Amino acid sequence: MGKRKSSAKPPPKKARPKLETTFACPFCNADKSVSCELDRETNVGAVKCSQCKAAWTTKIHQLSEAIDVYSEWIDACEEENAS
């Protein structure tokens, strides 16, 4: 008779990296002054600088994160500056 196979423990789950929630403002260059709020009920994402009070909103979806809204804001600023 053979030995019973020992049950191996499952490998530990890897920790998911944390995404930033505060960012640098492109207008006043203040570091970590822009915060992002995601309203999942109305599907609206808003960014606001606590120093210069610059604000911007956009539509979001289920998978949107704070970095996505901030990136869209930066893209919109660059597009506005290009034209």
C-alpha positions in Angstrom: 0.0 0.0 0.0 1.2 3.5 -0.9 1.2 6.6 1.2 -1.6 9.1 1.0 -0.8 12.3 -0.7 -0.4 15.1 1.7 -2.6 18.1 1.0 -0.5 21.1 0.0 -1.4 24.4 1.4 -2.6 26.9 -1.3 0.0 29.6 -2.0 -0.7 32.9 -0.2 -2.5 35.5 -2.1 -0.3 38.4 -3.3 -1.2 41.8 -2.0 -2.8 44.0 -4.5 -0.7 47.2 -4.9 -2.5 50.3 -3.6 -3.2 53.1 -6.1 -2.7 56.7 -5.1 -5.6 58.8 -4.2 -3.9 62.3 -4.1 -2.1 63.8 -6.9 -0.1 66.9 -8.0 -2.0 69.8 -9.5 -1.1 70.7 -13.1 -2.0 74.4 -12.5 -0.3 75.4 -9.2 2.2 72.5 -9.0 1.3 71.7 -5.4 2.2 68.2 -4.6 -0.6 65.9 -3.2 -3.2 68.7 -3.3 -5.6 67.1 -5.8 -8.2 64.7 -4.4 -10.6 62.6 -6.4 -14.2 61.7 -5.5 -16.1 58.9 -7.3 -19.8 58.9 -7.0 -20.8 55.5 -8.2 -24.6 56.1 -7.9 -24.6 59.0 -10.4 -21.5 57.8 -12.3 -19.6 61.0 -11.9 -15.9 61.4 -11.0 -14.7 64.8 -9.7 -11.2 66.1 -9.0 -10.5 69.2 -7.0 -7.3 71.0 -5.9 -7.3 72.1 -2.3 -4.7 74.9 -3.1 -6.0 76.7 -6.2 -9.5 75.3 -6.2 -9.3 74.0 -9.8 -12.0 71.4 -10.4 -13.1 69.1 -13.1 -15.8 66.4 -13.5 -16.3 63.5 -15.9 -18.5 60.5 -16.4 -17.2 57.2 -15.0 -18.1 53.5 -15.2 -18.0 50.5 -12.9 -14.2 49.9 -13.3 -13.1 53.5 -13.0 -10.6 54.4 -10.3 -9.3 57.8 -9.0 -6.2 57.6 -11.2 -8.4 57.2 -14.3 -10.3 60.4 -13.5 -7.1 62.3 -12.8 -5.5 61.0 -16.1 -8.6 62.1 -18.1 -8.3 65.6 -16.5 -4.6 65.8 -17.4 -5.5 64.7 -21.0 -8.2 67.4 -21.2 -5.8 70.1 -20.0 -3.2 69.1 -22.6 -5.9 69.0 -25.3 -7.0 72.5 -24.3 -3.5 73.8 -24.3 -2.8 72.4 -27.7 -5.7 74.2 -29.4 
